[in-house]
Amino acid sequence: MRKRDDRGTVADYIPELSRVDPAQFGIAVIDEAGEIAAAGDCDIPFSVQSITKVFTLTLALGMVGDRLWQRVGREPSGSPFNSIVQLENERGIPRNPFINAGAIAVTDLILSGHQPREALGEILRFVQFLADDPTIHIDKAVAASEQRTGFRNRALANYMRSFGVIDNPVDFTLGVYFHHCAIAMSCRQLAMAGRFLAHGGIHPNTGRSVVHPERARRINALMLTCGHYDGSGDFAYRVGLPGKSGVGGGILAIAPGKATIAVWAPGLDAAGNSHLGRIALEKLTKRLGWSIFGA
Ligand SMILES: NC(=O)CC[C@H](N)C(=O)O
């Protein structure tokens, strides 16, 4: 991967992300026993962006349960991650929790009854707990950069608010959303944080239950069908694992019962998913026979 020169394009609609060096590549795999195989820039923290949508969905389901599905759907959108078109015909209900509109609605549920700072603290502590690492932090420069330029997300949130899908002041909800997207993690930390999804909802480090096995299975199903936006079908076709991407160039993939894999390569393809990250996952799952659809 290091040697390839087809690297995709670094996201530039969040100015701070356009400063990231596209030559970087990292990967970390953690198996059921906790054995770690990691290479390249696997310890460099990067902006996880939409990958946090997996953690905020998990947290929100724990807080409000299946009531969440009154606000957000569970179907792939077939549209770009920041698209607004479906909201008009679908009463402001976003198609799924992994497109921006859906993740903003989920963030709004987490915020309800809290101050933005408390809600954000709750999300960050949850991610730190999952990764078993209290040093994980929010990159304030990235958050501020998106606060300044996030006009589309502001449009999505205001539009949903007009349908009553968002309860809190839009600026509060978006403040929490921009900041949790700006959580910085390395591939190693991310692969660690996802482990409960590969192992039936159990946190392997502590043996404690994070979610019911059924919920872990369902989150994986959503990652498979919606985790790469309008590139989800292609990701399932090529890689064959539940996965969640972010515009920082990271992908978290789950091989149920086997392992978690986190990859990071900042250059993106046309759908906003890591170009080399996807290629690396495709090669790895093929070689190991890890696709959930068979060898
Ligand atoms: N696909 C992504 O990672 C998008 C997340 C980013 N914070 C945004 O809202 O645009």
The ligand as an SDF file (V2000), in Angstrom:
LIG
                    3D

 10  9  0  0  0  0  0  0  0  0999 V2000
  -18.3270   11.0930    5.8820 N   0  0  0  0  0  0  0  0  0  0  0  0
  -17.8960   11.7230    6.9270 C   0  0  0  0  0  0  0  0  0  0  0  0
  -16.9610   11.2910    7.5800 O   0  0  0  0  0  0  0  0  0  0  0  0
  -18.5700   13.0170    7.2070 C   0  0  0  0  0  0  0  0  0  0  0  0
  -18.3250   13.5520    8.5990 C   0  0  0  0  0  0  0  0  0  0  0  0
  -18.1390   15.0400    8.6230 C   0  0  0  0  0  0  0  0  0  0  0  0
  -17.9680   15.4770    9.9800 N   0  0  0  0  0  0  0  0  0  0  0  0
  -19.3200   15.7370    7.9840 C   0  0  0  0  0  0  0  0  0  0  0  0
  -20.3020   15.9460    8.6400 O   0  0  0  0  0  0  0  0  0  0  0  0
  -19.3080   16.0910    6.8510 O   0  0  0  0  0  0  0  0  0  0  0  0
  1  2  1  0
  2  3  2  0
  2  4  1  0
  4  5  1  0
  5  6  1  0
  6  7  1  0
  6  8  1  0
  8  9  2  0
  8 10  1  0
M  END
$$$$
